[in-house]
């Protein structure tokens, strides 16, 4: 395996982040509708977007592993490297996480008018902070921290034994499904999706791709001069596998939610796993195609959306929470549907503007939203 001393920047990564955050917003914006709109003729649409777009967390986990292994695999493995690694994560990930955990915890306490004493509130907050339970979406940071803890060990292992990389993805699937099946049998955690083992196939795929991306990137870029029969067959097969799993996933949720059909939890996990692990690869191909063929304004907007995605992930539930406090006071169906659509638009637009404005005008914006690259306009004027 060839190791390069210098890594080129990857503009497609920000576009993959943009696609993933749109997936997150789609799921969260439709979550209430999948409960409240079961009598609607458009329920199939709400269920479709709620499940079809359920790609955010796994794609972000895949991307996190990909970027870390791409960035660190060629560097010398020493204490200074990982001292800086953990300092950055503490500063740009954990500080915003603590801040938003406190914000959402207090928001829930004030809204529910809980009668906890100050001591009980502090104890409850500490438990929720260290388990990713301060609000529903913060479990993702909790998983990411678990990955950051094991990342040096995985990097050391692959640097010492490069031949193990060929077994990394199969090993990831084995670890993931062993955990899922054992938890299904013995129920040692009620929140398996908050444990890093639940995502090992994504992390291992990201690791292998990150270590080899310099020579594998050509496989994702299907230009006319770059297409071979083997690559075309592989990509058609991958797209078909993804679409079949995604539609199957939508179908089982639709029948379960609407008609009470019962399926084994392992079927849900398998369909979701196939849907999301293939879509991670497809997002890279789509992003490269957007960079090559899309209008410049779309590329610029998606790039900025990707750069702001961590901050948007943190703050968007706040806007949805406020928005849902004012549901429409009418049973007129078109207005109700527009209200649900408005939730997605608000979450995207308000989050984008707030995070972007904060990053531009607040010198220490990393405290709130982590490290955010300056926009192209800011870089051009600096």
N, C-alpha and C positions, 0 to 999 in steps of 0.2 A: 504494500500500500504506500503510495507516494505521499510524502508530507511536504507541504509548501510552507515557506517561512513567512510569506505575506499573503493575506487574504483580501480579495477585491470586495468592494461593497456590493450588496445585493438589493437593488431597488425593488425587486419583486416581493421581498419580504414584507414591506409595508403594505402592499396591496393584499397580500394574504391576510394580514392583520385586519385590514379594512373589511374584507369579506367575513372574517370570523366575528367581528364586533357587530356587523349587520345581522348575522345569525343570532347573536345573543339578544339584541334588541327585538328582533322578530318574535323570539320565544317568549320573552318577558312581556311584550306588548299584547300578546294573544292569550296569555295564561288565564286571565279572568274570563275571557270569552269562551274558553273551552269548558267552563263550568256553567256560565250564565246563559249561553246561547244554544243550548241543546235542542230547543224547540224551533230554532231558526232553520230555514231552508239553506242558509249559507254556512251551517255548522261544518260542513265538509271542508269549506275554505279555511275556517279558523283552525280546525284540526290539522289540515294539511300544512299550513305555515308554521304551526306550533311544533310539529314533529319533523317536517322536512328540513327546517332550518335549525334543528337541534344539533348544531355542529360546533358551536363556539368554544366550549371548554376543551374538548379533545383536540381541536385544531390549534388552540393556543398552547396546549401542553406539547403537542407534536412540534410546534414552531419553537417553543422555548428550548426544547432539547436540541433541535436542529441548529439554532443560532448559537447556543453555547458550545456545542461540539465543533461547529464550523469555526468559531472564534478562538477556541482554546486548544484544539487538538494539535496545532502546529507549534504551540508555545512550549518553552521549557517548563517542566513540571517541578515547581519549587514552592516553598512556603510563602514567598513574597507574592507570587501569582494569586494564590488562594486567599491570602490576607486581603489583597485589593478586591478580589471577587466578593468576599463576604462583607467588606465595608460598603461596597456599592449596593448590595442587596439590602443591607440594613438601612442604608440612607434612602434609597430610592423606592424600595418596596415596603419594608416594614413600617417606616415612619408614616407614610400615607395610609397604610392598612390600619394602624392604631388609631389615627385621627378619624377615619371614616367608621371604624368599628364603634368608637365613642359617639360619633354623630348619630348613627343609626340606632344604637342602643338607647340613647336619650330620646330620640324621636319615637321609638316604640313605647318607651315607658310613659312619656307624656301623653301620647295618643290613647293608650290603654288605661291611663289614670290608675296605674298600679299603686298599691299601698305598701310597697316595700320600704323598709327603713334604709337609711343611708348605708349602713353596714351590709345589709342584704343586697342592695343595689351594687355596691362595690364588688362583693363576692360573686354575684351573678355576672357582672361585666367581665371580671377576670377569667372566669370559666369560659364564657362565650368567646373572649378574645383569643384564648389559647386553643380553642377548638374550631374556630372559624364560623361560629354560630351567631355572631352579633346581628347579622342580617343574611337573608337567604343566598345572596350571590357571593358573599365573602369567603365561602368555602374554597373558591378557586385559589385565593392567596394562600390559604392553609395548605392546599395540595402543593402549590409551587414551592413553599418553604420546605416541605418534605423532600421534594426533588432536589432543591439546592443543597440539602444535607447529604444526599447520596451521590450527587454529581461528581465530586472529587474522586470518590472510590471507583465509579464507573469509568471516568476518564483515565485514571491510573491503570485500571485493568486493561482497557483497550490500547493504551500506549505500550504497556508491557507485553501484552499478547495480542498483536494486531489480528492474528488469525481467528480470534474469538468473535470478531465482528460479523463473520458470515453466519454465526449462530445467534446473534443478538436478537434479531426479530422473532425467530421461532421461540427463543427463550422468553422473550417478552410476552408472547401469547400464552405460553405455558404458565408463567407466573401470574398473569392476569386472570386466566380462567381457573387456575387452582384456587386463587383467593376468592373469586366470585362463587365457585361451587362450594368451597368449604364454609364460606359465610352463609350461603343459602342453607347449608345443612345444619350448621351449629349456631348461627346468628350471634357471632361475637361482636358485631357492630351493627347498629341500626342505620348507619350512614356509610355504606361501603363506598359511595361516590366521593367521600371526603378522605379516602385513603389512597396514597400514591400508587399502590399495587393495582388499583382499579384501572390505571392508565398505562401500564407497563408496555403494551404493544405500541402505543403512540410514542412513548419515550425512546424505546429501542429503535423504532423506525426513524425517528428524528435523529438519533445518534449516528446511525449508519449513514444516513443521507448527508448529515453535516460533515462527517469525516471524509466523504467521497464526492461532495457536490461539485467540486471544480471539474471533475471529469464526467460527472453524471448529468450536469445541467443541459448538455446538448440533447439528452434523451427527452427533456421536457419541451424543447423548443422545436415545434413541428412546422418549420418553414419548408417551402417547396424543395430547397436544396438539401434539407436535412432529413426528409422523410425517407425511410426505408420500409420495405414490406413488413419486416419483423416489428419495427416500432409502431407502425400503423395498426397492426393486428393487436399488439399489446395494449395500445391506448383505447381501441374500440372495445376490447374485452374489459378493460378497467372501467370505462364509462358505463358499460352494460351491467357490470357487477354492482357499481355504485347505485345506478338507477333502480335496479331490481331490489336491492336491500332497502333503499330509501322508501320506495313505494310500498314494500312489504311492511316496513316499520310504521308508515302512515296507516296502512290498512288495519293492522292489529290494534293500534290505539283507537282508531275510529270505531271498530266493532266492539271493543271493550268499553269505551266511554259511552257509546250511544245505545248499545244493545246488551251490555253486561257480559260479553263473551269473556271466557277465562283462558289465559295462556300461561305457560310456565315462565317464570321470571328470566330463565336462561334464554328463552327465545327473544325476549325484549332486548336483552343485553347483546346477544349475538347479532341481531339485525342492526342495532345501533352501532355496534363496533365495526361491522363491515361497511355500513353507510359512512361513518365518520373517518375511518382510517383510509379509505379510498378517496374521500373528498379532500383530505389533506394534500394528497399528491395532485389531485385535479386542480386544486386552488393554485398550486405553483404553476401549472401549465396555463391556466386561465390568466394569471397575473402576468406571465411573460407575454402572452398574446395581447393583453391590454396595453402593456408597455410598447409593444411593437405596432399595434394597429389602431388603438383607440384615439379619440380626440385628445389633444393636449390638456384641455380643461378637466376632462374626466380623470386622466392620469394624475394631474396635480391634486385634484380633490381627494381621490382615493389614497394617494400617498400621504396627504396631510391627515386624513381620517385614520390611517394606520399609525402614524406618529402619535396621535392623540388617544389611541384606543385604550390604553391603560387608564387614563383619567376618565374617559367616557364610561368605561366599565365600572369604575368606582362610583361615579355620581349619578348615572342615569336612573337608578331606582328611586332617587329622591324626587325627580321630576314626575315619574310615574305615580309615586305615592301621593303627591300633591294633586296631580291631575285626577286621580281616581276618587278623590274626596268630593268631586263635583260631577257626578254622572248626569246624563241628560234626564230631564223630568218629563219624558214623553215616551210613549210606546211606539212612536212612528219609526218603523224599521230602518229606512234609509239614514235617518239621523243617528240612530244607535250604531249602525255600521260605521258611519263617518266618525263617530266619537272614538271607537276602537282604533280606527286608522289614525286619528289625531294623536292618540297616545304614542304610537310609533314615531310619528313625525316630530312630536314635541321632544320625546326622549332623545332622538337623534340630533335635531337642530339645536335645542337648548344645551345639551351636553357638549356638542361640538363648539358652540360659541363661547360657553363659559370656560371650558378647558383651554381653548385657543387664546381667548382674551387674557386669562390668568397667566398662561405661559409667556405671553408677549409683554405684559405690563407689570407683573409681580416678580421682583428679582429673585426671591426665594420660593418660586412656585413649586419646586421639587418637594417641599414639605407637604403640599396638598396632593399633587398629582404625579409625583415621581419625575424622573428625568425626561424632558421632552426636547427633541431637536428643534432648533429654530426653523421657522418656515422658509421656503425658498425666497420669498420676498425679503424677509429679515436677513437672510444670508447675503442676499445681493446688495443690501444697503449698509451692511456692517463694515 
